[in-house]
């Protein structure tokens, strides 16, 4: 029935095209089409301290947009299919929000938005999607003051709820023990999920603040004893470390539930410190104890399935005491729910002062490891950060283009829904030696993936938004396959057209 409807639709559109003087030289056919390659290929774009974008907080809106377009063009040309864009750095916003003020790092004055009224998040989503790139909005949940340069606006959390803040060195931190602080962080992420066409919601590794080192020992950054004593006074039995972990566990599980009840298909990703605890695996004996020192029981979150993709920051080399391969394999074993395991790779350490001898080939070798020990749905990784690709550290871009020689779409998340979207209805027309495809809308689809065949070789050409109604291919390939991609990554059956 589907193939009959498809043929009727094609015939009608081709007839109408012929009436307007456009020649249609393609017809619907049956063909065996290979599945497109699956791999999540992403980079973080950090806005805190103007690390990646905007380059300074004094740029005009037009300059900001031009910088972002250049980054997205770079991402597309390199072969990435996702961007992790930081939109909350210190209880602020890089988007229009009624809950939190505009970021200092955007305009140089907290609470003051772009002078021409544009919305950076909406703009970046639109431009990313045009290029077949997913956009994941990245939030810092608890940091409330990242810089003393930023004079906090009157509606900032540090001023409206100063009693819920704790000092962490020169920074201020929303107290994770505070119901209000945890709820605010979840509320802003739910708000973005409701109002913006994001593909994912992403949080980083800042839970309780990283400790400082004094005399060779780690010391907590802030004093939360008053909150702990209040908890004990109400009958709480946990010791302080377990109590802190309980606060973060409550936040993580609450966040996942809130996003899923808002828009279930939106991926929730967490990027914790790469080592759960020293000694896990046994070959990794040293490193920060994230379980105790920042109260991040990330193994528990993964085991419970309180996320859709897990991106531990595996920033060490393969040949090191914190061995990349060993850590990746250990996390693979811990992935009881079969969620996506897409680690963070420290491409920004290539030829850096932090790791002077690290070559670009280290990132490529690590990508190979992620492919070898991939989670069931498919491999993936995230580059920290896009700066390394922009600066082409150690010739990284050329090496990535080789590693990404075959275009890929992100792996599916069937636990979020396994229904396939409806079929593709397409009208092909030749114009000036090129093939133009015109599509009928399909509400159940999010993307279209286009594959072409020349000779016996199939190539995944592009991913385009399902809302896009036309696409022009250069030249006239012998055979074209188009599939819809649903919100959870499930593919429709291919619609195949071939030259007559």
C-alpha positions as CSV (number, residue, x, y, z in Angstrom):
1,X,0.0,0.0,0.0
2,X,2.8,2.4,0.9
3,X,4.6,1.8,-2.4
4,X,1.4,2.3,-4.4
5,X,0.7,5.6,-2.6
6,X,4.3,6.6,-3.2
7,X,4.1,5.9,-6.9
8,X,0.8,7.8,-7.3
9,X,2.3,10.8,-5.4
10,X,5.4,10.7,-7.6
11,X,3.4,10.5,-10.8
12,X,1.3,13.5,-9.8
13,X,4.2,15.7,-8.9
14,X,6.2,14.7,-12.0
15,X,3.2,15.5,-14.2
16,X,2.8,18.9,-12.5
17,X,6.6,19.5,-13.0
18,X,6.4,18.7,-16.6
19,X,3.5,21.2,-17.1
20,X,5.9,24.0,-15.8
21,X,8.7,22.9,-18.2
22,X,10.8,20.9,-15.7
23,X,12.0,17.5,-16.9
24,X,11.6,14.7,-14.4
25,X,14.0,11.9,-15.3
26,X,13.7,9.7,-12.1
27,X,11.2,7.1,-11.1
28,X,10.5,5.1,-7.9
29,X,12.3,1.8,-7.7
30,X,12.9,-1.0,-5.2
31,X,16.5,-1.4,-4.1
32,X,18.6,-2.7,-1.3
33,X,20.1,0.3,0.5
34,X,22.8,-0.1,3.2
35,X,22.1,1.5,6.6
36,X,23.8,4.8,7.1
37,X,26.8,4.8,9.4
38,X,26.0,5.7,13.0
39,X,28.4,7.6,15.2
40,X,28.0,10.7,17.5
41,X,30.6,13.2,16.6
42,X,30.5,16.3,18.7
43,X,32.4,19.2,20.1
44,X,31.7,21.5,23.0
45,X,31.4,25.3,22.4
46,X,32.1,26.9,25.7
47,X,30.9,30.4,26.5
48,X,32.2,30.8,30.1
49,X,35.1,33.3,30.1
50,X,34.5,33.6,26.3
51,X,36.5,30.4,25.8
52,X,35.1,29.5,22.4
53,X,32.2,31.9,21.7
54,X,31.8,34.8,21.5
55,X,35.5,35.6,21.4
56,X,34.9,38.7,23.6
57,X,31.9,40.1,25.3
58,X,32.2,43.3,23.3
59,X,31.3,42.0,19.9
60,X,28.3,43.4,18.1
61,X,25.3,41.0,17.5
62,X,26.3,40.8,13.8
63,X,29.9,39.9,14.8
64,X,28.6,37.3,17.2
65,X,26.5,35.7,14.5
66,X,29.3,35.7,12.0
67,X,31.6,34.0,14.6
68,X,29.0,31.3,15.3
69,X,28.3,30.7,11.6
70,X,32.1,30.2,11.1
71,X,32.2,27.7,13.9
72,X,29.2,25.7,12.6
73,X,30.7,25.8,9.0
74,X,33.9,24.4,10.5
75,X,32.0,21.7,12.4
76,X,30.1,20.7,9.2
77,X,33.3,20.7,7.1
78,X,35.1,18.6,9.6
79,X,32.4,16.0,9.8
80,X,30.8,16.7,13.1
81,X,27.1,16.0,13.6
82,X,26.5,17.6,17.0
83,X,27.4,20.7,19.0
84,X,27.2,21.0,22.8
85,X,26.5,24.7,23.2
86,X,26.9,26.3,26.7
87,X,23.9,28.4,27.5
88,X,24.1,28.7,31.3
89,X,27.5,29.5,32.8
90,X,26.7,31.1,36.2
91,X,22.9,31.0,36.7
92,X,22.6,33.2,33.6
93,X,21.3,32.7,30.1
94,X,22.4,32.9,26.5
95,X,18.8,32.9,25.4
96,X,15.6,34.9,26.2
97,X,14.6,33.9,29.7
98,X,12.1,35.0,32.3
99,X,13.9,33.0,34.9
100,X,17.5,34.2,34.7
101,X,19.4,37.2,33.4
102,X,21.3,37.6,30.1
103,X,24.9,36.5,30.6
104,X,27.8,38.9,31.2
105,X,29.9,36.8,28.8
106,X,27.4,37.7,26.0
107,X,27.2,41.5,26.2
108,X,29.6,42.6,29.0
109,X,26.7,43.5,31.3
110,X,24.6,40.9,33.1
111,X,20.9,41.4,32.4
112,X,21.5,43.2,29.1
113,X,20.7,41.3,26.0
114,X,21.8,41.7,22.4
115,X,21.2,45.2,21.1
116,X,19.2,44.1,18.1
117,X,17.1,41.6,20.0
118,X,18.3,38.4,18.5
119,X,18.3,35.2,20.5
120,X,21.7,33.4,20.4
121,X,20.2,29.9,21.2
122,X,17.4,30.1,18.7
123,X,19.9,31.4,16.1
124,X,22.4,28.7,16.8
125,X,19.7,25.9,16.7
126,X,18.5,27.1,13.3
127,X,22.0,27.4,11.8
128,X,23.1,24.1,13.2
129,X,20.1,22.3,11.9
130,X,20.6,23.8,8.4
131,X,23.9,22.0,8.4
132,X,22.6,18.7,9.6
133,X,24.0,19.2,13.1
134,X,22.3,18.4,16.3
135,X,22.2,21.2,19.0
136,X,22.5,20.1,22.6
137,X,22.1,22.9,25.2
138,X,24.7,22.7,27.9
139,X,24.0,24.0,31.5
140,X,26.1,24.4,34.5
141,X,23.7,23.4,37.3
142,X,25.2,25.0,40.5
143,X,28.0,27.6,39.7
144,X,26.5,31.0,40.5
145,X,29.5,33.3,40.0
146,X,32.3,32.3,37.7
147,X,34.0,35.7,37.6
148,X,34.2,38.8,39.8
149,X,34.2,40.9,36.7
150,X,30.5,40.3,36.2
151,X,28.4,42.6,38.3
152,X,25.3,40.6,39.1
153,X,22.0,42.0,38.1
154,X,19.2,42.5,40.6
155,X,17.3,39.4,39.5
156,X,20.4,37.1,39.7
157,X,20.1,34.1,42.1
158,X,23.1,35.4,44.2
159,X,21.0,38.5,45.0
160,X,17.5,37.1,45.2
161,X,18.5,34.1,47.3
162,X,21.9,35.0,48.8
163,X,21.3,32.7,51.7
164,X,21.4,29.8,49.4
165,X,24.9,30.6,48.1
166,X,28.2,29.3,49.4
167,X,31.7,30.7,48.7
168,X,34.0,28.5,46.7
169,X,37.3,30.3,46.4
170,X,36.6,33.4,44.4
171,X,33.4,31.9,43.0
172,X,29.9,31.5,44.5
173,X,28.1,28.2,44.3
174,X,24.4,27.5,44.7
175,X,24.2,25.1,47.6
176,X,23.3,21.6,46.2
177,X,21.6,20.9,49.5
178,X,19.0,23.6,48.8
179,X,15.7,22.4,47.3
180,X,15.4,25.8,45.7
181,X,18.8,25.7,44.0
182,X,18.2,22.2,42.6
183,X,14.7,23.1,41.5
184,X,15.9,26.3,39.7
185,X,18.5,24.4,37.8
186,X,15.9,21.8,36.7
187,X,13.3,24.6,35.9
188,X,15.6,26.4,33.5
189,X,16.4,23.2,31.6
190,X,12.7,22.3,31.4
191,X,12.0,25.8,30.2
192,X,14.5,25.5,27.3
193,X,13.2,22.0,26.5
194,X,9.7,23.5,26.2
195,X,10.5,26.6,24.2
196,X,13.5,25.6,22.0
197,X,13.9,22.9,19.4
198,X,17.0,21.4,21.1
199,X,18.1,17.9,20.4
200,X,19.6,17.4,23.9
201,X,20.1,18.8,27.4
202,X,23.6,18.5,28.7
203,X,25.2,19.1,32.1
204,X,28.9,19.1,32.9
205,X,31.1,17.9,35.8
206,X,30.5,20.7,38.3
207,X,28.4,19.2,41.1
208,X,30.0,20.0,44.4
209,X,33.0,22.2,43.6
210,X,36.4,20.6,43.0
211,X,38.5,20.6,46.2
212,X,41.7,22.5,46.7
213,X,44.9,20.9,47.7
214,X,46.6,22.0,51.0
215,X,49.8,20.3,52.1
216,X,49.2,17.5,49.6
217,X,45.7,16.8,50.9
218,X,42.4,17.6,49.3
219,X,40.2,20.1,51.3
220,X,36.6,21.0,50.6
221,X,36.1,24.3,48.9
222,X,33.2,25.5,50.9
223,X,31.6,25.1,54.3
224,X,28.1,23.5,54.1
225,X,28.0,22.5,57.8
226,X,25.0,24.6,58.6
227,X,22.9,22.8,55.9
228,X,24.2,19.4,57.1
229,X,23.4,20.2,60.8
230,X,19.9,21.2,59.7
231,X,19.5,17.9,57.9
232,X,20.7,16.0,61.0
233,X,18.3,18.1,63.3
234,X,15.4,16.8,61.2
235,X,16.4,13.2,61.8
236,X,18.8,12.6,58.9
237,X,21.1,9.7,59.4
238,X,23.5,9.9,56.5
239,X,27.1,10.9,57.1
240,X,28.2,14.1,55.3
241,X,29.7,12.5,52.2
242,X,26.6,10.2,51.7
243,X,24.3,13.2,52.3
244,X,26.1,15.3,49.6
245,X,25.9,12.4,47.2
246,X,22.2,12.0,48.0
247,X,21.6,15.7,47.1
248,X,23.2,15.2,43.7
249,X,21.5,11.9,43.1
250,X,18.2,13.6,43.8
251,X,19.1,16.3,41.3
252,X,20.2,13.9,38.6
253,X,17.1,11.6,38.8
254,X,14.8,14.6,39.1
255,X,16.3,16.3,36.1
256,X,16.0,13.1,34.0
257,X,12.3,12.7,35.0
258,X,11.5,16.3,34.3
259,X,13.0,16.4,30.8
260,X,11.3,13.1,29.9
261,X,7.9,14.3,31.1
262,X,8.4,17.5,29.1
263,X,9.7,16.1,25.7
264,X,10.7,12.5,26.0
265,X,12.7,12.4,22.8
266,X,15.2,15.0,24.0
267,X,18.5,13.3,25.0
268,X,19.8,14.0,28.4
269,X,23.6,13.9,28.6
270,X,26.0,14.1,31.5
271,X,29.8,14.6,31.2
272,X,31.3,13.8,34.6
273,X,34.9,13.5,35.7
274,X,36.3,10.5,33.9
275,X,37.3,8.5,36.9
276,X,34.5,7.3,39.2
277,X,37.0,6.4,42.0
278,X,40.7,5.5,41.9
279,X,41.1,1.8,41.7
280,X,38.2,1.4,39.2
281,X,39.5,-0.2,37.1
282,X,42.3,-1.6,39.2
283,X,45.0,-0.3,36.7
284,X,43.9,3.3,37.5
285,X,45.3,3.8,40.9
286,X,45.6,7.6,41.1
287,X,43.4,10.6,40.3
288,X,40.7,12.7,41.8
289,X,38.1,10.7,43.8
290,X,35.0,12.2,42.2
291,X,32.7,10.0,44.4
292,X,34.0,11.6,47.6
293,X,35.6,14.9,46.5
294,X,32.8,16.3,44.3
295,X,30.0,13.9,45.5
296,X,29.4,12.6,41.9
297,X,28.3,9.0,42.0
298,X,28.3,8.8,38.3
299,X,28.5,5.0,38.1
300,X,25.1,5.0,40.0
301,X,23.5,7.4,37.5
302,X,24.7,5.2,34.6
303,X,23.6,2.0,36.3
304,X,20.1,3.5,37.0
305,X,19.7,4.8,33.5
306,X,19.2,8.4,34.6
307,X,20.6,9.7,31.3
308,X,20.6,8.9,27.6
309,X,24.2,9.5,26.9
310,X,27.2,9.3,29.2
311,X,30.3,11.3,28.4
312,X,33.0,10.8,31.0
313,X,35.8,13.2,30.5
314,X,38.6,10.7,29.6
315,X,41.2,13.4,29.0
316,X,44.3,11.2,29.6
317,X,46.4,9.5,27.0
318,X,46.2,5.8,26.1
319,X,49.7,5.3,27.5
320,X,49.3,6.9,30.9
321,X,48.5,6.1,34.5
322,X,44.9,7.1,33.8
323,X,44.7,4.9,30.7
324,X,42.0,6.0,28.2
325,X,41.4,2.5,26.9
326,X,41.1,0.9,30.4
327,X,38.7,3.6,31.6
328,X,36.6,3.3,28.5
329,X,36.3,-0.4,28.8
330,X,35.5,-0.2,32.5
331,X,32.7,2.3,31.8
332,X,31.4,0.0,29.0
333,X,31.1,-2.9,31.5
334,X,29.3,-0.6,33.9
335,X,26.7,0.5,31.3
336,X,24.1,-1.9,32.6
337,X,21.1,-0.2,30.8
338,X,22.8,0.0,27.4
339,X,22.8,3.8,27.3
340,X,25.1,5.7,24.8
341,X,28.7,5.8,26.0
342,X,30.3,8.8,24.2
343,X,33.4,9.9,26.1
344,X,35.0,13.3,26.1
345,X,38.4,13.5,24.3
346,X,40.8,16.2,25.2
347,X,41.8,17.4,21.8
348,X,42.6,20.8,23.3
349,X,45.6,19.2,25.0
350,X,47.3,18.5,21.7
351,X,50.6,20.4,21.8
352,X,49.4,22.4,24.8
353,X,51.3,23.6,27.9
354,X,49.2,21.0,29.8
355,X,50.5,18.1,27.6
356,X,53.4,19.5,25.5
357,X,54.1,16.4,23.5
358,X,50.6,15.2,22.8
359,X,50.2,14.6,19.0
360,X,46.9,15.0,17.1
361,X,47.1,11.2,16.4
362,X,46.2,10.7,20.1
363,X,42.7,11.9,19.4
364,X,42.4,9.6,16.4
365,X,43.6,6.6,18.3
366,X,41.1,7.3,21.0
367,X,38.3,7.6,18.5
368,X,39.4,4.1,17.3
369,X,39.0,2.8,20.9
370,X,35.5,4.2,21.2
371,X,34.6,2.4,18.0
372,X,36.1,-0.9,19.3
373,X,34.3,-0.8,22.6
374,X,31.1,0.9,21.5
375,X,27.8,0.8,23.4
376,X,25.1,-1.3,21.7
377,X,23.4,1.6,19.8
378,X,26.7,2.8,18.3
379,X,29.9,4.7,19.0
380,X,30.5,8.4,19.7
381,X,32.8,10.9,21.3
382,X,32.9,14.6,22.1
383,X,35.9,16.9,21.5
384,X,37.0,19.3,24.3
385,X,36.7,21.7,22.7
386,X,36.0,23.1,19.2
387,X,39.0,25.4,19.8
388,X,41.3,22.5,19.0
389,X,39.6,22.0,15.7
390,X,39.5,25.7,14.9
391,X,43.2,26.1,15.6
392,X,44.0,22.8,13.8
393,X,46.3,21.7,16.5
394,X,48.9,19.3,15.2
395,X,47.0,19.1,11.9
396,X,43.9,17.7,13.7
397,X,41.4,18.8,11.0
398,X,43.0,16.7,8.2
399,X,43.2,13.7,10.5
400,X,39.6,14.0,11.5
401,X,38.4,14.3,7.9
402,X,40.1,11.0,7.3
403,X,38.6,9.5,10.5
404,X,35.2,10.9,9.4
405,X,35.6,9.9,5.7
406,X,32.2,8.3,5.8
407,X,29.4,10.7,6.9
408,X,27.4,9.4,9.9
409,X,24.2,10.1,11.7
410,X,23.9,9.9,15.5
411,X,22.9,6.5,17.0
412,X,19.3,5.9,17.8
413,X,17.9,5.8,21.4
414,X,15.2,3.1,21.1
415,X,14.5,3.2,24.9
416,X,12.9,6.6,24.2
417,X,10.6,5.3,21.6
418,X,11.0,2.7,18.8
419,X,8.3,3.8,16.3
420,X,9.5,4.4,12.8
421,X,8.5,7.6,11.2
422,X,6.3,7.7,8.0
423,X,7.8,7.2,4.6
424,X,9.4,9.9,2.4
425,X,7.3,11.3,-0.4
426,X,9.5,13.0,-2.9
427,X,9.2,14.8,-6.2
428,X,12.4,14.7,-8.2
429,X,13.2,17.3,-10.9
430,X,16.2,18.0,-13.0
431,X,17.2,21.6,-13.4
432,X,20.4,22.8,-15.1
433,X,22.1,19.5,-14.8
434,X,21.3,19.1,-11.0
435,X,18.7,17.1,-9.2
436,X,16.2,19.0,-7.0
437,X,14.1,17.0,-4.5
438,X,10.8,18.4,-3.2
439,X,9.3,16.7,-0.1
440,X,5.9,16.3,1.3
441,X,5.8,17.1,5.1
442,X,6.0,14.3,7.5
443,X,5.1,15.3,11.1
444,X,6.5,12.1,12.7
445,X,10.1,12.8,11.3
446,X,12.8,15.0,12.6
447,X,15.5,14.6,9.9
448,X,15.9,13.2,6.4
449,X,19.1,11.3,5.5
450,X,20.0,11.3,1.8
451,X,22.2,8.5,0.3
452,X,23.3,8.4,-3.3
453,X,24.6,5.5,-5.5
454,X,27.0,5.8,-8.3
455,X,28.0,2.5,-9.7
456,X,27.9,0.0,-6.9
457,X,29.0,2.5,-4.2
458,X,26.4,4.0,-1.8
459,X,27.4,7.2,0.0
460,X,25.6,9.0,2.9
461,X,25.5,12.5,1.4
462,X,23.6,14.8,3.8
463,X,21.2,15.0,6.8
464,X,18.7,17.7,6.5
465,X,15.8,18.8,8.8
466,X,12.5,17.1,8.0
467,X,10.9,20.6,8.0
468,X,13.1,21.5,4.9
469,X,10.9,21.1,1.8
470,X,13.5,21.1,-0.9
471,X,17.1,20.0,-1.4
472,X,19.4,20.3,-4.4
473,X,22.0,17.7,-5.2
474,X,24.9,18.6,-7.4
475,X,24.7,16.5,-10.6
476,X,22.3,13.7,-11.3
477,X,23.4,10.5,-9.4
478,X,22.1,7.2,-10.7
479,X,20.1,6.3,-7.6
480,X,19.0,8.3,-4.6
481,X,17.7,6.9,-1.3
482,X,15.9,9.1,1.3
483,X,14.8,8.0,4.7
484,X,13.1,9.9,7.5
485,X,14.8,9.9,10.9
486,X,12.4,10.0,13.8
487,X,12.9,12.0,17.0
488,X,14.6,9.1,18.7
489,X,16.8,8.2,15.7
490,X,14.7,5.4,14.3
491,X,14.7,5.2,10.5
492,X,11.9,4.8,8.1
493,X,12.1,2.4,5.2
494,X,14.0,4.0,2.3
495,X,12.3,5.7,-0.6
496,X,14.5,5.0,-3.6
497,X,14.4,6.8,-7.0
498,X,16.6,6.0,-10.0
499,X,17.2,7.6,-13.4
500,X,15.0,6.2,-16.1
